[in-house]
């Protein structure tokens, strides 16, 4: 940085000659002199990768050279990549899935990567057929968009042999596999900045991965009981965290081991070091131990399969019950006419816990019937889990990884920014949803109405 004399400048690069290209031409293309080369180690930072920012602002995670190399080698094996493979990548390159796992996992084996700058559902399969692709990397919402699109003769004209990614939810896992004729789906679980990695190698519907008994000593991952109301892990009389039994819901954590022989178990943290401590759980099972907090609630069965339940902070309590926003969203998303939805809890004056609210983005290809949705919710969800409020939206505010941003919806609550979007409340007397008028809204906000 000794040669930088003025303030940093920001360049935007596209596929035509830009200011960035012209600036590069002013520099010599000669090989760097020995004194200009900085010695690098696997522990040195390679890149910053941003978290998706579903419930807040994205955070820049430190990714060192070891981690990038491990990601590339690991996912080349997960995808069984070969020189003859061509992977289709339409995911953001500034996230780990699109920019590291998909690209390097294929290139490291000599394969090719076809990059599409932005997802197009309409052109997705025609692109894959045109470029003779054999793999693609997904994020769960991409699969949902493809499944919601009208059937096409192109659905099975591709040569895709395997897909890899995360977030393919149980409600569409088998339907997606069957419609598009894809037998091998390698779902995985992991956080960009974390030390937990799970893989579902046998395409078990709904599972985010498995650690069999014989591998538990090498992959030190635990699920611990969690207090949803206070948003922290439970502890016993000795102050230790309590491991979950099979079938119990808890937070998944990974032990942080600062050992040169176990670099995968380290936690490199964020560019903003103030955010690091919130992700570390200390004195978990013994004095001085440290574990990475995933922020995710999962359950594990007797065979070692893990299943995602919800994000911590998304799950809320209502009528003395824990409500999984993910479970409610999956139920809503299976109803015709709903393209996607976001489920969240909102505080209500003079009520304990939070009331459920769902923001629905309606399908362009199927008609939506509110009464049919109501029956669907009554048939498939217990009373406490059915959303008390429904908000119908024309457009969904998405993150770069195609997830609906909840943070603004939660802040708006019963006073949406766009008052033209219909807002309904469930009427227990009639068993139907009715428009929330201004008088009712005022009574709820002022705490005059019991729900």
HUTA-V99006 format. One record per helix or strand of 2 or more residues. SS is the DSSP state (h for helix, s for strand). FROM is the first residue (numbers start at 1). TO is the last residue. If there is no record, write none. Layout:
BEGIN
ss=SS from=FROM to=TO
ss=SS from=FROM to=TO
END
This chain:
BEGIN
ss=h from=19 to=25
ss=h from=34 to=36
ss=s from=45 to=50
ss=s from=60 to=64
ss=h from=65 to=78
ss=s from=86 to=89
ss=h from=96 to=107
ss=s from=112 to=115
ss=h from=124 to=130
ss=s from=135 to=139
ss=h from=140 to=148
ss=h from=153 to=156
ss=s from=162 to=166
ss=h from=170 to=180
ss=s from=185 to=190
ss=s from=197 to=200
ss=s from=209 to=210
ss=h from=213 to=215
ss=s from=221 to=227
ss=s from=232 to=233
ss=s from=249 to=255
ss=h from=260 to=265
ss=h from=273 to=275
ss=h from=277 to=279
ss=s from=280 to=282
ss=s from=290 to=300
ss=s from=305 to=311
ss=s from=316 to=318
ss=s from=321 to=323
ss=h from=325 to=333
ss=s from=338 to=347
ss=s from=354 to=362
ss=h from=370 to=380
ss=h from=383 to=385
ss=s from=389 to=393
ss=h from=407 to=412
ss=s from=423 to=427
ss=s from=432 to=435
ss=h from=438 to=445
END
